[in-house]
Amino acid sequence: MIEIALIYLAAAIVAVPIAKRLGLGSVLGYLLAGILIGPFALALVGDQTDVMHFAEFGVVMMLFLVGLELQPSRLWKLKNSIIGLGGLQVVLTSAVFFVIGHYALALRWETALAIGLMLALSSTAIVLQTLTEKGWIKQDAGQNAFSVLLFQDIAVIPILALLPLLAFSDTISVATDHNNLIEHYPVYGQVLISFIVIAAIIIAGRYISAPLFRYIAETRLRELFTLLALFLVIAIAVIMQKIGLSPALGTFLAGVVLADNEFRHELEVDIEPFKGLLLGLFFITVGASIDFPLLFENLSLVIMLVAGLIVVKALVLYLLAVLFNMKSKQKLLFTLALAQGGEFAFVLLSLTSTLQILSPEQSKITTLVVAISMLMAPLLLIVYDKFFNKNTQANQAYDHPEQMEATKNVIIAGYGRFGQIVGRLLSAQGYHLSILDHSSSQIDLVRRFGNKVFYGDAANRDLLAAAGANEAKLLVIAIDDADKILKIAELAKKHYPQLKIVARAIDRRHAYELLHIGVTSFERETFHSALHLAVEALTLLGNNRDDAERAGQLFSAHDQESLHKLAHLWGDDRSYGVAVKQRLDDLKQVLNADKQQQEKLDTCSGSANQAAEKQDAHINKEIKDA
């Protein structure tokens, strides 16, 4: 066992860095490592079935971390794309493959439907890992791809329930799943138990987890917190498996519930290394499972089927991207990201083989087609990156903490057009800066002009500490990612309470969230420029320059006051809407009152000027007469 572990680790250490240097990405590196050591190449490892069952736990951990990034409010906002886009993708793709299989390839309708359902699924592990690695997960295509993948993971449950109904013979007995403790209950009982368990996970995550995490945190033993994090994920996965539900779906739900927890960043940091290792192992097992003798024996057929799988899925996905009004580049990224088979197809293939829905030959060919399509997935995204995404940042490893220079004055996170203005002024006043930026292209540009900037993510506690967070006086958060700004602010407020924080606010909603965290000061990035333009517009419309500037100052003061007064109502749409309307009426009254006051002052000033002119004329007349 130790020798096998050594082989896996050695293959990853050799293949992944080479793949990264060639611009192929880590996922393709792991897949190539698996091919290299697999039973059909160097034959250093044997059958991958048992290893893959263990490695699939990496997908479970990944969905837990994804859930931690999604507060329930954000998940609710995705409901249309999850249900609408995800549902249409699964239904349309399954229907197209069913028609092709039943009518074009003359497969039995049960076989064609089973294959269609399997091929409709995409690889959650490969897609999310690659999109995150390349920084595309926050883009419109990335969010929509995530929504589709989430629906697919949910859809696996009813598909598993449907497949036994497609079995060719009533006499076929399906092996009992000894892991499922509730399968002997009637269907309504299983549904009720499932709802009770899910409700228990939600309640425990909301009301029990925080005190438990605090208790563990008070021990100041970081390894104990790591143990608790792992226990939490494994326990939820086992419970969901015992009631016949998807472990990945269960841990995702737990992650969403814990997204508002004060310890979520520690959970992310502790789980991330294990997730990375297990996902890497999963990709290696996929690569090692490719049956090359079968591939060479049926080369033309397999190539045709893989190409057909990718083309059909791509056409359906592109059609959906058009229907859901995605932008041109985002359409293509969304299409290429999901145009492959998925890991859950292997789970379904195992069941279809037991039920004899697919013949052994059909199962082997389908497994091979899905595995090769997964191998092609990173290559499709590389094609997109090289030829269609001209503004992609070069991949580069973050600077190590020991390479960074700490400061006792100011840390600046983000050194783009916003951060540079702040940094230049502070530097000119003699303050020592420690600057972090997560854009490699921006780093290269700034360093060309002699500026010392470190490549790193300020949301990483170790990098923030290396920049001097323990002794610094001020943290300036100037990046352009709203969620990342909040993440950094929460991390700094919790671990470095002495740090004063000033932050860039993307919009009003973001400003309210910063107020809730307790950020010392913030500026909405477009507020002052828009206000200045409004003053210019008033001037061009014929208003006096002084009057226009005074109106702008009154508007600014009133808006800042409103921002703080209405912060506690944010989230309550009805009360907030009423309050906003009231504040708008108040603003009109303030501006009208000021206008009337200025008119009175102008009238008085005019009368005084007329009296003075009359007096001057009278004096001049007397002088002339004299």
Disulfide bonds with the S-S distance in Angstrom:
none
